[in-house]
Every structure is written in C-alpha cells, then in structure tokens.
C-alpha cells in the first residue's frame, strides 16, 4: 500500500535557493522573453487607424 508523501523540510537560507521561488522566477522570465519575441516579430506596420475605421 502507498504511504503519503512526506513534506520536504523547510529550506533555511536565502529565499532564492527555495524551489518554489526559482520556478516562479523562471516562469516569469520565460513569459517576458516570449512576450518580447512576439512584440518584435509581429507583422503589423504600426498603423492602427486603418483597422479601427477612424
């Protein structure tokens, strides 16, 4: 029979060495890089007035 997984002990030391913080920072960095790539490679000509009908 399977037993419940034990909680990992609290990590003492600086916050940036904790796994949750590292995963969050990695996710945010990836989102920023992906957003930058989308912004740089978008095919628009910068003219918003034509599509909005103004």
Legacy VTK file of the C-alpha trace (Angstrom):
# vtk DataFile Version 3.0
C-alpha trace
ASCII
DATASET POLYDATA
POINTS 54 float
0.000 0.000 0.000
1.218 3.508 -0.781
2.012 5.903 2.013
1.505 9.647 1.913
4.467 11.558 0.659
6.361 13.303 3.408
6.663 17.076 3.200
10.134 18.278 2.387
11.839 20.031 5.278
11.900 23.827 5.277
14.900 25.215 3.465
16.929 27.526 5.609
18.881 30.244 3.912
18.187 32.845 1.276
14.847 32.859 -0.491
16.338 32.478 -3.977
17.536 28.983 -3.086
13.992 27.734 -2.495
12.465 25.671 -5.292
9.128 27.498 -5.430
10.803 30.867 -5.838
13.099 29.536 -8.559
10.183 28.058 -10.505
8.205 31.296 -10.237
11.155 33.391 -11.380
11.795 31.028 -14.295
8.173 31.176 -15.395
8.091 34.973 -15.265
11.387 35.256 -17.147
10.068 32.922 -19.847
6.854 34.941 -20.150
8.832 38.180 -20.543
11.095 36.674 -23.206
8.145 35.193 -25.088
6.257 38.487 -24.932
9.303 40.339 -26.228
9.693 37.922 -29.116
6.034 38.288 -30.061
6.291 42.078 -29.925
9.432 42.134 -32.059
8.198 39.683 -34.672
4.626 40.929 -35.045
3.815 41.659 -38.673
1.934 44.924 -38.131
3.011 48.129 -39.873
2.206 50.252 -36.825
-0.923 51.846 -38.323
-3.933 51.247 -36.087
-6.253 53.784 -37.727
-6.963 51.713 -40.845
-8.416 48.744 -38.995
-10.386 50.768 -36.447
-12.294 52.815 -39.015
-11.239 56.206 -37.637
LINES 1 55
54 0 1 2 3 4 5 6 7 8 9 10 11 12 13 14 15 16 17 18 19 20 21 22 23 24 25 26 27 28 29 30 31 32 33 34 35 36 37 38 39 40 41 42 43 44 45 46 47 48 49 50 51 52 53
